[in-house]
Amino acid sequence: MHASSRVAREAPGLRGALTMDLRTLVQLGIIGLTFFMLINASAVLVLAERKIMGFMQQRFGPYLVGPHGMLQPLADIIKLLMKEELRPKGADKWLFTLAPILSVTAAFAAFATVPWGAETTLFGLLDEPVRLGVADVNVGVLVIFAITSMGVYGIVLAGWSSNSKYSLFGGLRASAQMISYELSYATALAAVILLSGSLSLREVVDSQAGTWFGVIPSWYVFLQPVGFIIYMIAGVAETNRAPFDFPEAEQELVAGYNTEYSSVRFALFPQAEYINMTTMSAVATDLYLGGWHGPFLPAEYGWIWFLLKVGAILFTYIWVRWTLPRYRYDQLMQFGWKWLFPAAVINLVVTAALVLYFNV
């Protein structure tokens, strides 16, 4: 009796330890799933872009490798892995290798603070809920802005270390372009921070729960339509996508900063670009489109809404690329400094006035 009563007393503690271990495993699984999805996002987006591009231009996209060309990304990866690694004789050995690693590392790290779902107990398996995301930082907006700003170093170092004038021009264009549009990007984010009163992405998402008049979702895109447009335009420029893809404008620079790269080192640059596209889309979803909040689904399944919204923004990225012609470089800088940044400042001032005097 004495032994059995002792086991009974210790049973809750044992169950708590097992639950804690399970909770830790679940959190590690969520982290692994997040980065697994990011790694595969670049392959999926390349296939989607080529398929959508073919549809828009009334021609075939990939269709030979696998059913309907679905295995084309795998073939591309194998091809890149088997290509020879080349480095110009006059290139800086260490910086030439470090540049693509820096770009893709910054891309992965930026997504680490992006929440992509509400709290869940995994259908009651856990005593305490876990959050869907890698890290919950109370200044997540600042962390994302700081890390994405470091992505320019990879491109600049790639251009300089290649010992090539074409690559150097591409790197210089990238630094000027990304720094210019970061101002508009950050100013647009500041307006959302004023409305939510928080720098935490999860708190910003939670502040958009519910509806207005029982019908309209209380998303910040309805309060910040101008800010959302500014963010999207600046996001296209930040990720070096057409019509703002001057760092790698093939017609002008012979592929720009990545001219001298080949094989896996070359593949890391487009991978970083597509991961940055995913991060920009996820941040836009959290800040403007209510994150995982949406009708018809309970909170635990809100990640479905999150993925749908991110997918819609990524489709817009692709749509814009194959619709609009490339700007001239002077037009790009003029638009950023004379139009987009002043519009972002005006939007921020108006938002601050509404928050101060009307408690929006």
Secondary structure, 3 states (H helix, E strand, C coil): CHHHHHHHHHHHHHHHHHHHHHHHHHHHHHHHHHHHHHHHHHHHHHHHHHHHHHHHCCCCCCCCCCHHHCCHHHHHHHHHHHCCCCCCCCCCHHHHHHHHHHHHHHHHHHHCCCCCEEEECCCCCCCCCEEECCCCCCCHHHHHHHHHHHHHHHHHHHHHHCCCHHHHHHHHHHHHHHHHHHHHHHHHHHHHHHHHCCCCHHHHHHCCCCEECCCEECCHHHHCHHHHHHHHHHHHHHCCCCCCCHHHCHHHHCCHHHCCCCHHHHHHHHHHHHHHHHHHHHHHHHHHCCCCCCCCCCHHHHHHHHHHHHHHHHHHHHHHHCCCCCCCHHHHHHHHHHHHHHHHHHHHHHHHHHHHHHCC
